[in-house]
Amino acid sequence: MLKSLHEKKSIQLILGLLIGIPFGFLLQKGGVIDYNIILGQLLLTDFTVVKIMLSAVITGMLGIHLLRSLRLAQLHPKPGSVGSSIIGGLIFGVGFAVLGYCPGTAVGAAASGYLDALIGGIAGITVGAGIFAAIYSKIQKTVLNKGNFGELTLPQLLRVNPWIIVIPIAVLLVLLLLWIEKAGL
């Protein structure tokens, strides 16, 4: 079922929208589209964003690898490189530092009526994507492919069963969440 879905791009877009709406709602209910919560995270005084992100990473990691083990899903990692990670990190970091929103929270905040997210966030995402698209062919081979490591995952790199990586990381992240909660952060 999931393999046939992978081949139908138009259904994927519709599914993305149908999943994105509740995702945005949950971001709003979790409070992470609030600029003050995001600022508190950046100042290391409010760890709401970290708690939500760690919970999502744990759930997603376990869910994806369970589906893989049951042969209900396949991983399709995109090729990566040091150059693309640095460029992507810089673009993300500058946008986050200037606006105080990441792309997901900017869209959620704009949908909730925050004008700074609508004007700065959505406009910034659109202009930034346009600039990147315009210069992509010029920087693809020179910058973005520097240090290319392909479609490699950590279990593939270490040549181990994915669960040998997934379980300890999940346990460590749960312990980190418990420590954050106990510390009152």
PyMOL commands that place a pseudoatom at each C-alpha (Angstrom):
pseudoatom trace, name=CA, resn=MET, resi=1, chain=A, elem=C, hetatm=0, pos=[0.000, 0.000, 0.000]
pseudoatom trace, name=CA, resn=LEU, resi=2, chain=A, elem=C, hetatm=0, pos=[2.668, 2.529, 1.008]
pseudoatom trace, name=CA, resn=LYS, resi=3, chain=A, elem=C, hetatm=0, pos=[4.844, 1.643, -1.995]
pseudoatom trace, name=CA, resn=SER, resi=4, chain=A, elem=C, hetatm=0, pos=[2.016, 2.480, -4.405]
pseudoatom trace, name=CA, resn=LEU, resi=5, chain=A, elem=C, hetatm=0, pos=[1.435, 5.736, -2.514]
pseudoatom trace, name=CA, resn=HIS, resi=6, chain=A, elem=C, hetatm=0, pos=[5.092, 6.631, -3.004]
pseudoatom trace, name=CA, resn=GLU, resi=7, chain=A, elem=C, hetatm=0, pos=[4.555, 6.609, -6.767]
pseudoatom trace, name=CA, resn=LYS, resi=8, chain=A, elem=C, hetatm=0, pos=[1.484, 8.911, -6.726]
pseudoatom trace, name=CA, resn=LYS, resi=9, chain=A, elem=C, hetatm=0, pos=[2.827, 12.451, -6.265]
pseudoatom trace, name=CA, resn=SER, resi=10, chain=A, elem=C, hetatm=0, pos=[-0.564, 14.213, -6.428]
pseudoatom trace, name=CA, resn=ILE, resi=11, chain=A, elem=C, hetatm=0, pos=[-1.953, 12.039, -3.643]
pseudoatom trace, name=CA, resn=GLN, resi=12, chain=A, elem=C, hetatm=0, pos=[1.180, 12.738, -1.612]
pseudoatom trace, name=CA, resn=LEU, resi=13, chain=A, elem=C, hetatm=0, pos=[0.514, 16.485, -1.890]
pseudoatom trace, name=CA, resn=ILE, resi=14, chain=A, elem=C, hetatm=0, pos=[-3.088, 16.072, -0.752]
pseudoatom trace, name=CA, resn=LEU, resi=15, chain=A, elem=C, hetatm=0, pos=[-1.982, 13.793, 2.077]
pseudoatom trace, name=CA, resn=GLY, resi=16, chain=A, elem=C, hetatm=0, pos=[0.672, 16.341, 3.052]
pseudoatom trace, name=CA, resn=LEU, resi=17, chain=A, elem=C, hetatm=0, pos=[-1.972, 19.040, 3.300]
pseudoatom trace, name=CA, resn=LEU, resi=18, chain=A, elem=C, hetatm=0, pos=[-4.326, 16.808, 5.286]
pseudoatom trace, name=CA, resn=ILE, resi=19, chain=A, elem=C, hetatm=0, pos=[-1.525, 15.914, 7.707]
pseudoatom trace, name=CA, resn=GLY, resi=20, chain=A, elem=C, hetatm=0, pos=[-0.129, 19.457, 7.755]
pseudoatom trace, name=CA, resn=ILE, resi=21, chain=A, elem=C, hetatm=0, pos=[-3.362, 21.019, 9.007]
pseudoatom trace, name=CA, resn=PRO, resi=22, chain=A, elem=C, hetatm=0, pos=[-3.524, 18.940, 12.209]
pseudoatom trace, name=CA, resn=PHE, resi=23, chain=A, elem=C, hetatm=0, pos=[0.262, 19.344, 12.564]
pseudoatom trace, name=CA, resn=GLY, resi=24, chain=A, elem=C, hetatm=0, pos=[-0.141, 23.130, 12.540]
pseudoatom trace, name=CA, resn=PHE, resi=25, chain=A, elem=C, hetatm=0, pos=[-3.047, 22.852, 14.973]
pseudoatom trace, name=CA, resn=LEU, resi=26, chain=A, elem=C, hetatm=0, pos=[-0.902, 20.772, 17.337]
pseudoatom trace, name=CA, resn=LEU, resi=27, chain=A, elem=C, hetatm=0, pos=[1.976, 23.251, 17.054]
pseudoatom trace, name=CA, resn=GLN, resi=28, chain=A, elem=C, hetatm=0, pos=[-0.473, 25.989, 18.015]
pseudoatom trace, name=CA, resn=LYS, resi=29, chain=A, elem=C, hetatm=0, pos=[-1.936, 23.969, 20.910]
pseudoatom trace, name=CA, resn=GLY, resi=30, chain=A, elem=C, hetatm=0, pos=[1.580, 23.104, 22.106]
pseudoatom trace, name=CA, resn=GLY, resi=31, chain=A, elem=C, hetatm=0, pos=[2.415, 26.810, 22.222]
pseudoatom trace, name=CA, resn=VAL, resi=32, chain=A, elem=C, hetatm=0, pos=[5.438, 26.604, 19.961]
pseudoatom trace, name=CA, resn=ILE, resi=33, chain=A, elem=C, hetatm=0, pos=[4.195, 29.149, 17.444]
pseudoatom trace, name=CA, resn=ASP, resi=34, chain=A, elem=C, hetatm=0, pos=[4.348, 31.833, 20.139]
pseudoatom trace, name=CA, resn=TYR, resi=35, chain=A, elem=C, hetatm=0, pos=[7.336, 34.101, 19.578]
pseudoatom trace, name=CA, resn=ASN, resi=36, chain=A, elem=C, hetatm=0, pos=[7.960, 34.367, 23.324]
pseudoatom trace, name=CA, resn=ILE, resi=37, chain=A, elem=C, hetatm=0, pos=[8.172, 30.570, 23.687]
pseudoatom trace, name=CA, resn=ILE, resi=38, chain=A, elem=C, hetatm=0, pos=[10.618, 30.391, 20.765]
pseudoatom trace, name=CA, resn=LEU, resi=39, chain=A, elem=C, hetatm=0, pos=[12.654, 33.285, 22.175]
pseudoatom trace, name=CA, resn=GLY, resi=40, chain=A, elem=C, hetatm=0, pos=[12.689, 31.524, 25.568]
pseudoatom trace, name=CA, resn=GLN, resi=41, chain=A, elem=C, hetatm=0, pos=[14.079, 28.439, 23.830]
pseudoatom trace, name=CA, resn=LEU, resi=42, chain=A, elem=C, hetatm=0, pos=[16.818, 30.455, 22.147]
pseudoatom trace, name=CA, resn=LEU, resi=43, chain=A, elem=C, hetatm=0, pos=[17.670, 32.057, 25.512]
pseudoatom trace, name=CA, resn=LEU, resi=44, chain=A, elem=C, hetatm=0, pos=[17.610, 28.599, 27.183]
pseudoatom trace, name=CA, resn=THR, resi=45, chain=A, elem=C, hetatm=0, pos=[14.868, 29.629, 29.620]
pseudoatom trace, name=CA, resn=ASP, resi=46, chain=A, elem=C, hetatm=0, pos=[11.907, 27.706, 28.153]
pseudoatom trace, name=CA, resn=PHE, resi=47, chain=A, elem=C, hetatm=0, pos=[12.363, 24.170, 26.832]
pseudoatom trace, name=CA, resn=THR, resi=48, chain=A, elem=C, hetatm=0, pos=[8.850, 23.651, 25.444]
pseudoatom trace, name=CA, resn=VAL, resi=49, chain=A, elem=C, hetatm=0, pos=[10.166, 23.467, 21.872]
pseudoatom trace, name=CA, resn=VAL, resi=50, chain=A, elem=C, hetatm=0, pos=[12.882, 20.928, 22.784]
pseudoatom trace, name=CA, resn=LYS, resi=51, chain=A, elem=C, hetatm=0, pos=[10.359, 18.739, 24.610]
pseudoatom trace, name=CA, resn=ILE, resi=52, chain=A, elem=C, hetatm=0, pos=[8.007, 18.699, 21.632]
pseudoatom trace, name=CA, resn=MET, resi=53, chain=A, elem=C, hetatm=0, pos=[10.817, 18.107, 19.131]
pseudoatom trace, name=CA, resn=LEU, resi=54, chain=A, elem=C, hetatm=0, pos=[12.384, 15.293, 21.162]
pseudoatom trace, name=CA, resn=SER, resi=55, chain=A, elem=C, hetatm=0, pos=[8.980, 13.650, 21.592]
pseudoatom trace, name=CA, resn=ALA, resi=56, chain=A, elem=C, hetatm=0, pos=[8.454, 13.852, 17.820]
pseudoatom trace, name=CA, resn=VAL, resi=57, chain=A, elem=C, hetatm=0, pos=[11.925, 12.448, 17.071]
pseudoatom trace, name=CA, resn=ILE, resi=58, chain=A, elem=C, hetatm=0, pos=[11.417, 9.500, 19.436]
pseudoatom trace, name=CA, resn=THR, resi=59, chain=A, elem=C, hetatm=0, pos=[7.942, 8.711, 18.107]
pseudoatom trace, name=CA, resn=GLY, resi=60, chain=A, elem=C, hetatm=0, pos=[8.934, 9.120, 14.454]
pseudoatom trace, name=CA, resn=MET, resi=61, chain=A, elem=C, hetatm=0, pos=[12.160, 7.151, 14.778]
pseudoatom trace, name=CA, resn=LEU, resi=62, chain=A, elem=C, hetatm=0, pos=[10.494, 4.212, 16.510]
pseudoatom trace, name=CA, resn=GLY, resi=63, chain=A, elem=C, hetatm=0, pos=[7.460, 4.330, 14.201]
pseudoatom trace, name=CA, resn=ILE, resi=64, chain=A, elem=C, hetatm=0, pos=[9.449, 4.439, 10.981]
pseudoatom trace, name=CA, resn=HIS, resi=65, chain=A, elem=C, hetatm=0, pos=[11.763, 1.626, 12.007]
pseudoatom trace, name=CA, resn=LEU, resi=66, chain=A, elem=C, hetatm=0, pos=[8.839, -0.482, 13.223]
pseudoatom trace, name=CA, resn=LEU, resi=67, chain=A, elem=C, hetatm=0, pos=[7.109, -0.015, 9.854]
pseudoatom trace, name=CA, resn=ARG, resi=68, chain=A, elem=C, hetatm=0, pos=[10.380, -0.921, 8.113]
pseudoatom trace, name=CA, resn=SER, resi=69, chain=A, elem=C, hetatm=0, pos=[10.766, -4.056, 10.223]
pseudoatom trace, name=CA, resn=LEU, resi=70, chain=A, elem=C, hetatm=0, pos=[7.214, -5.084, 9.316]
pseudoatom trace, name=CA, resn=ARG, resi=71, chain=A, elem=C, hetatm=0, pos=[7.997, -4.367, 5.643]
pseudoatom trace, name=CA, resn=LEU, resi=72, chain=A, elem=C, hetatm=0, pos=[5.228, -1.790, 5.475]
pseudoatom trace, name=CA, resn=ALA, resi=73, chain=A, elem=C, hetatm=0, pos=[7.554, 1.080, 4.598]
pseudoatom trace, name=CA, resn=GLN, resi=74, chain=A, elem=C, hetatm=0, pos=[10.946, 1.778, 3.075]
pseudoatom trace, name=CA, resn=LEU, resi=75, chain=A, elem=C, hetatm=0, pos=[13.428, 4.522, 3.792]
pseudoatom trace, name=CA, resn=HIS, resi=76, chain=A, elem=C, hetatm=0, pos=[14.255, 6.855, 0.934]
pseudoatom trace, name=CA, resn=PRO, resi=77, chain=A, elem=C, hetatm=0, pos=[17.073, 8.990, 2.339]
pseudoatom trace, name=CA, resn=LYS, resi=78, chain=A, elem=C, hetatm=0, pos=[18.155, 11.907, 0.230]
pseudoatom trace, name=CA, resn=PRO, resi=79, chain=A, elem=C, hetatm=0, pos=[21.843, 12.278, -0.611]
pseudoatom trace, name=CA, resn=GLY, resi=80, chain=A, elem=C, hetatm=0, pos=[23.670, 14.574, 1.746]
pseudoatom trace, name=CA, resn=SER, resi=81, chain=A, elem=C, hetatm=0, pos=[26.906, 16.493, 1.878]
pseudoatom trace, name=CA, resn=VAL, resi=82, chain=A, elem=C, hetatm=0, pos=[28.851, 18.701, 4.216]
pseudoatom trace, name=CA, resn=GLY, resi=83, chain=A, elem=C, hetatm=0, pos=[28.420, 21.642, 1.823]
pseudoatom trace, name=CA, resn=SER, resi=84, chain=A, elem=C, hetatm=0, pos=[24.631, 21.362, 1.614]
pseudoatom trace, name=CA, resn=SER, resi=85, chain=A, elem=C, hetatm=0, pos=[24.399, 20.928, 5.403]
pseudoatom trace, name=CA, resn=ILE, resi=86, chain=A, elem=C, hetatm=0, pos=[26.422, 24.083, 5.998]
pseudoatom trace, name=CA, resn=ILE, resi=87, chain=A, elem=C, hetatm=0, pos=[24.482, 26.152, 3.439]
pseudoatom trace, name=CA, resn=GLY, resi=88, chain=A, elem=C, hetatm=0, pos=[21.128, 24.834, 4.698]
pseudoatom trace, name=CA, resn=GLY, resi=89, chain=A, elem=C, hetatm=0, pos=[22.116, 25.427, 8.313]
pseudoatom trace, name=CA, resn=LEU, resi=90, chain=A, elem=C, hetatm=0, pos=[23.205, 28.990, 7.556]
pseudoatom trace, name=CA, resn=ILE, resi=91, chain=A, elem=C, hetatm=0, pos=[20.005, 29.815, 5.674]
pseudoatom trace, name=CA, resn=PHE, resi=92, chain=A, elem=C, hetatm=0, pos=[17.856, 28.247, 8.403]
pseudoatom trace, name=CA, resn=GLY, resi=93, chain=A, elem=C, hetatm=0, pos=[19.893, 29.872, 11.182]
pseudoatom trace, name=CA, resn=VAL, resi=94, chain=A, elem=C, hetatm=0, pos=[19.814, 33.374, 9.698]
pseudoatom trace, name=CA, resn=GLY, resi=95, chain=A, elem=C, hetatm=0, pos=[16.067, 33.155, 9.071]
pseudoatom trace, name=CA, resn=PHE, resi=96, chain=A, elem=C, hetatm=0, pos=[15.446, 31.817, 12.572]
pseudoatom trace, name=CA, resn=ALA, resi=97, chain=A, elem=C, hetatm=0, pos=[17.670, 34.470, 14.200]
pseudoatom trace, name=CA, resn=VAL, resi=98, chain=A, elem=C, hetatm=0, pos=[16.148, 37.363, 12.253]
pseudoatom trace, name=CA, resn=LEU, resi=99, chain=A, elem=C, hetatm=0, pos=[12.495, 36.343, 12.499]
pseudoatom trace, name=CA, resn=GLY, resi=100, chain=A, elem=C, hetatm=0, pos=[12.301, 34.069, 15.527]
pseudoatom trace, name=CA, resn=TYR, resi=101, chain=A, elem=C, hetatm=0, pos=[10.401, 31.353, 13.672]
pseudoatom trace, name=CA, resn=CYS, resi=102, chain=A, elem=C, hetatm=0, pos=[11.439, 28.199, 11.855]
pseudoatom trace, name=CA, resn=PRO, resi=103, chain=A, elem=C, hetatm=0, pos=[9.520, 27.404, 8.641]
pseudoatom trace, name=CA, resn=GLY, resi=104, chain=A, elem=C, hetatm=0, pos=[6.957, 25.162, 10.377]
pseudoatom trace, name=CA, resn=THR, resi=105, chain=A, elem=C, hetatm=0, pos=[6.236, 27.562, 13.221]
pseudoatom trace, name=CA, resn=ALA, resi=106, chain=A, elem=C, hetatm=0, pos=[6.158, 30.520, 10.796]
pseudoatom trace, name=CA, resn=VAL, resi=107, chain=A, elem=C, hetatm=0, pos=[3.392, 28.875, 8.763]
pseudoatom trace, name=CA, resn=GLY, resi=108, chain=A, elem=C, hetatm=0, pos=[1.526, 27.892, 11.957]
pseudoatom trace, name=CA, resn=ALA, resi=109, chain=A, elem=C, hetatm=0, pos=[1.854, 31.409, 13.370]
pseudoatom trace, name=CA, resn=ALA, resi=110, chain=A, elem=C, hetatm=0, pos=[0.760, 32.980, 10.064]
pseudoatom trace, name=CA, resn=ALA, resi=111, chain=A, elem=C, hetatm=0, pos=[-2.302, 30.711, 10.007]
pseudoatom trace, name=CA, resn=SER, resi=112, chain=A, elem=C, hetatm=0, pos=[-3.062, 31.870, 13.557]
pseudoatom trace, name=CA, resn=GLY, resi=113, chain=A, elem=C, hetatm=0, pos=[-2.984, 35.514, 12.480]
pseudoatom trace, name=CA, resn=TYR, resi=114, chain=A, elem=C, hetatm=0, pos=[0.508, 36.610, 13.557]
pseudoatom trace, name=CA, resn=LEU, resi=115, chain=A, elem=C, hetatm=0, pos=[1.368, 39.329, 11.019]
pseudoatom trace, name=CA, resn=ASP, resi=116, chain=A, elem=C, hetatm=0, pos=[5.120, 39.136, 11.670]
pseudoatom trace, name=CA, resn=ALA, resi=117, chain=A, elem=C, hetatm=0, pos=[5.053, 35.479, 10.668]
pseudoatom trace, name=CA, resn=LEU, resi=118, chain=A, elem=C, hetatm=0, pos=[2.816, 36.152, 7.672]
pseudoatom trace, name=CA, resn=ILE, resi=119, chain=A, elem=C, hetatm=0, pos=[4.796, 39.074, 6.288]
pseudoatom trace, name=CA, resn=GLY, resi=120, chain=A, elem=C, hetatm=0, pos=[8.305, 38.190, 7.439]
pseudoatom trace, name=CA, resn=GLY, resi=121, chain=A, elem=C, hetatm=0, pos=[8.020, 34.410, 7.549]
pseudoatom trace, name=CA, resn=ILE, resi=122, chain=A, elem=C, hetatm=0, pos=[5.992, 33.516, 4.494]
pseudoatom trace, name=CA, resn=ALA, resi=123, chain=A, elem=C, hetatm=0, pos=[7.520, 36.316, 2.416]
pseudoatom trace, name=CA, resn=GLY, resi=124, chain=A, elem=C, hetatm=0, pos=[10.999, 35.328, 3.636]
pseudoatom trace, name=CA, resn=ILE, resi=125, chain=A, elem=C, hetatm=0, pos=[10.434, 31.671, 2.822]
pseudoatom trace, name=CA, resn=THR, resi=126, chain=A, elem=C, hetatm=0, pos=[9.117, 32.562, -0.643]
pseudoatom trace, name=CA, resn=VAL, resi=127, chain=A, elem=C, hetatm=0, pos=[11.901, 35.047, -1.478]
pseudoatom trace, name=CA, resn=GLY, resi=128, chain=A, elem=C, hetatm=0, pos=[14.578, 32.767, -0.008]
pseudoatom trace, name=CA, resn=ALA, resi=129, chain=A, elem=C, hetatm=0, pos=[13.311, 29.766, -1.986]
pseudoatom trace, name=CA, resn=GLY, resi=130, chain=A, elem=C, hetatm=0, pos=[13.253, 31.894, -5.141]
pseudoatom trace, name=CA, resn=ILE, resi=131, chain=A, elem=C, hetatm=0, pos=[16.823, 33.095, -4.644]
pseudoatom trace, name=CA, resn=PHE, resi=132, chain=A, elem=C, hetatm=0, pos=[18.005, 29.574, -3.881]
pseudoatom trace, name=CA, resn=ALA, resi=133, chain=A, elem=C, hetatm=0, pos=[16.259, 28.230, -6.995]
pseudoatom trace, name=CA, resn=ALA, resi=134, chain=A, elem=C, hetatm=0, pos=[17.855, 30.968, -9.100]
pseudoatom trace, name=CA, resn=ILE, resi=135, chain=A, elem=C, hetatm=0, pos=[21.406, 30.207, -7.936]
pseudoatom trace, name=CA, resn=TYR, resi=136, chain=A, elem=C, hetatm=0, pos=[21.021, 26.439, -7.463]
pseudoatom trace, name=CA, resn=SER, resi=137, chain=A, elem=C, hetatm=0, pos=[22.582, 25.432, -10.775]
pseudoatom trace, name=CA, resn=LYS, resi=138, chain=A, elem=C, hetatm=0, pos=[25.594, 27.660, -10.063]
pseudoatom trace, name=CA, resn=ILE, resi=139, chain=A, elem=C, hetatm=0, pos=[26.285, 26.292, -6.566]
pseudoatom trace, name=CA, resn=GLN, resi=140, chain=A, elem=C, hetatm=0, pos=[25.149, 22.680, -6.963]
pseudoatom trace, name=CA, resn=LYS, resi=141, chain=A, elem=C, hetatm=0, pos=[28.463, 21.228, -8.104]
pseudoatom trace, name=CA, resn=THR, resi=142, chain=A, elem=C, hetatm=0, pos=[30.823, 23.751, -6.511]
pseudoatom trace, name=CA, resn=VAL, resi=143, chain=A, elem=C, hetatm=0, pos=[29.399, 24.163, -3.004]
pseudoatom trace, name=CA, resn=LEU, resi=144, chain=A, elem=C, hetatm=0, pos=[26.460, 21.866, -2.327]
pseudoatom trace, name=CA, resn=ASN, resi=145, chain=A, elem=C, hetatm=0, pos=[28.242, 18.617, -3.256]
pseudoatom trace, name=CA, resn=LYS, resi=146, chain=A, elem=C, hetatm=0, pos=[31.399, 19.286, -1.208]
pseudoatom trace, name=CA, resn=GLY, resi=147, chain=A, elem=C, hetatm=0, pos=[31.923, 16.345, 1.135]
pseudoatom trace, name=CA, resn=ASN, resi=148, chain=A, elem=C, hetatm=0, pos=[29.186, 14.273, -0.500]
pseudoatom trace, name=CA, resn=PHE, resi=149, chain=A, elem=C, hetatm=0, pos=[28.274, 11.253, 1.642]
pseudoatom trace, name=CA, resn=GLY, resi=150, chain=A, elem=C, hetatm=0, pos=[25.358, 10.036, -0.489]
pseudoatom trace, name=CA, resn=GLU, resi=151, chain=A, elem=C, hetatm=0, pos=[22.259, 8.321, 0.865]
pseudoatom trace, name=CA, resn=LEU, resi=152, chain=A, elem=C, hetatm=0, pos=[24.099, 6.891, 3.851]
pseudoatom trace, name=CA, resn=THR, resi=153, chain=A, elem=C, hetatm=0, pos=[22.339, 6.344, 7.178]
pseudoatom trace, name=CA, resn=LEU, resi=154, chain=A, elem=C, hetatm=0, pos=[24.095, 5.825, 10.512]
pseudoatom trace, name=CA, resn=PRO, resi=155, chain=A, elem=C, hetatm=0, pos=[23.263, 2.079, 10.703]
pseudoatom trace, name=CA, resn=GLN, resi=156, chain=A, elem=C, hetatm=0, pos=[24.571, 1.651, 7.145]
pseudoatom trace, name=CA, resn=LEU, resi=157, chain=A, elem=C, hetatm=0, pos=[27.749, 3.519, 8.021]
pseudoatom trace, name=CA, resn=LEU, resi=158, chain=A, elem=C, hetatm=0, pos=[28.317, 1.316, 11.076]
pseudoatom trace, name=CA, resn=ARG, resi=159, chain=A, elem=C, hetatm=0, pos=[27.056, -1.809, 9.247]
pseudoatom trace, name=CA, resn=VAL, resi=160, chain=A, elem=C, hetatm=0, pos=[24.680, -2.785, 12.046]
pseudoatom trace, name=CA, resn=ASN, resi=161, chain=A, elem=C, hetatm=0, pos=[21.006, -3.613, 12.402]
pseudoatom trace, name=CA, resn=PRO, resi=162, chain=A, elem=C, hetatm=0, pos=[19.114, -0.284, 12.691]
pseudoatom trace, name=CA, resn=TRP, resi=163, chain=A, elem=C, hetatm=0, pos=[17.604, -1.298, 16.039]
pseudoatom trace, name=CA, resn=ILE, resi=164, chain=A, elem=C, hetatm=0, pos=[21.120, -1.338, 17.556]
pseudoatom trace, name=CA, resn=ILE, resi=165, chain=A, elem=C, hetatm=0, pos=[21.190, 2.424, 16.920]
pseudoatom trace, name=CA, resn=VAL, resi=166, chain=A, elem=C, hetatm=0, pos=[17.480, 3.244, 17.321]
pseudoatom trace, name=CA, resn=ILE, resi=167, chain=A, elem=C, hetatm=0, pos=[16.858, 1.708, 20.765]
pseudoatom trace, name=CA, resn=PRO, resi=168, chain=A, elem=C, hetatm=0, pos=[19.829, 3.298, 22.593]
pseudoatom trace, name=CA, resn=ILE, resi=169, chain=A, elem=C, hetatm=0, pos=[19.149, 6.693, 20.997]
pseudoatom trace, name=CA, resn=ALA, resi=170, chain=A, elem=C, hetatm=0, pos=[15.454, 6.479, 21.948]
pseudoatom trace, name=CA, resn=VAL, resi=171, chain=A, elem=C, hetatm=0, pos=[16.394, 5.557, 25.537]
pseudoatom trace, name=CA, resn=LEU, resi=172, chain=A, elem=C, hetatm=0, pos=[18.913, 8.427, 25.745]
pseudoatom trace, name=CA, resn=LEU, resi=173, chain=A, elem=C, hetatm=0, pos=[16.357, 10.910, 24.385]
pseudoatom trace, name=CA, resn=VAL, resi=174, chain=A, elem=C, hetatm=0, pos=[13.708, 9.717, 26.864]
pseudoatom trace, name=CA, resn=LEU, resi=175, chain=A, elem=C, hetatm=0, pos=[16.235, 10.120, 29.691]
pseudoatom trace, name=CA, resn=LEU, resi=176, chain=A, elem=C, hetatm=0, pos=[17.034, 13.618, 28.422]
pseudoatom trace, name=CA, resn=LEU, resi=177, chain=A, elem=C, hetatm=0, pos=[13.315, 14.476, 28.384]
pseudoatom trace, name=CA, resn=LEU, resi=178, chain=A, elem=C, hetatm=0, pos=[12.936, 13.177, 31.943]
pseudoatom trace, name=CA, resn=TRP, resi=179, chain=A, elem=C, hetatm=0, pos=[15.942, 15.205, 33.075]
pseudoatom trace, name=CA, resn=ILE, resi=180, chain=A, elem=C, hetatm=0, pos=[14.587, 18.381, 31.432]
pseudoatom trace, name=CA, resn=GLU, resi=181, chain=A, elem=C, hetatm=0, pos=[11.223, 17.822, 33.121]
pseudoatom trace, name=CA, resn=LYS, resi=182, chain=A, elem=C, hetatm=0, pos=[12.797, 17.080, 36.515]
pseudoatom trace, name=CA, resn=ALA, resi=183, chain=A, elem=C, hetatm=0, pos=[14.987, 20.198, 36.232]
pseudoatom trace, name=CA, resn=GLY, resi=184, chain=A, elem=C, hetatm=0, pos=[11.827, 22.239, 35.625]
pseudoatom trace, name=CA, resn=LEU, resi=185, chain=A, elem=C, hetatm=0, pos=[13.043, 23.615, 32.339]
for i in range(1, 185): cmd.bond("trace and resi %d" % i, "trace and resi %d" % (i + 1))
show_as sticks, trace
zoom trace
